[in-house]
């Protein structure tokens, strides 16, 4: 293995342009992989900042045959909070209409 390593180093010394291009290609690949994994970690893999995040649920309204998730009326939300017997707490959030969840 040591002989193979020496041969590889001699070959790279004879072709410096190839060596530089190979190093730049590796650096670019490693950098791109790191950037993509960092985004994937933040968006998909990082645990939520809540205790017992596996117990979080989404409650939504859908009217009649319309399967799109609709905005909950403030009165309905307050009623859910007051009449809640199943959940530890109820909270509201705003959903971007371009990324609205669809019921399955």
ChimeraX attribute file (.defattr): number of C-alpha atoms within 10 A of each C-alpha:
attribute: neighborCount
match mode: 1-to-1
recipient: residues
	/A:1	6
	/A:2	7
	/A:3	8
	/A:4	9
	/A:5	10
	/A:6	11
	/A:7	12
	/A:8	11
	/A:9	12
	/A:10	11
	/A:11	13
	/A:12	15
	/A:13	12
	/A:14	10
	/A:15	10
	/A:16	11
	/A:17	11
	/A:18	13
	/A:19	15
	/A:20	12
	/A:21	11
	/A:22	13
	/A:23	12
	/A:24	12
	/A:25	12
	/A:26	12
	/A:27	12
	/A:28	12
	/A:29	12
	/A:30	11
	/A:31	12
	/A:32	12
	/A:33	11
	/A:34	12
	/A:35	12
	/A:36	10
	/A:37	14
	/A:38	14
	/A:39	12
	/A:40	12
	/A:41	12
	/A:42	11
	/A:43	10
	/A:44	11
	/A:45	11
	/A:46	11
	/A:47	12
	/A:48	11
	/A:49	7
	/A:50	9
	/A:51	9
	/A:52	8
	/A:53	10
	/A:54	9
	/A:55	9
	/A:56	10
	/A:57	9
	/A:58	8
	/A:59	12
	/A:60	14
	/A:61	14
	/A:62	14
	/A:63	9
	/A:64	6
	/A:65	6
	/A:66	9
	/A:67	12
	/A:68	15
	/A:69	17
	/A:70	16
	/A:71	13
	/A:72	14
	/A:73	10
	/A:74	10
	/A:75	9
	/A:76	11
	/A:77	16
	/A:78	14
	/A:79	11
	/A:80	15
	/A:81	15
	/A:82	10
	/A:83	9
	/A:84	12
	/A:85	9
	/A:86	7
	/A:87	10
	/A:88	7
	/A:89	9
	/A:90	15
	/A:91	10
	/A:92	12
	/A:93	5
	/A:94	8
	/A:95	12
	/A:96	8
	/A:97	10
	/A:98	6
	/A:99	7
	/A:100	13
	/A:101	14
	/A:102	11
	/A:103	11
	/A:104	5
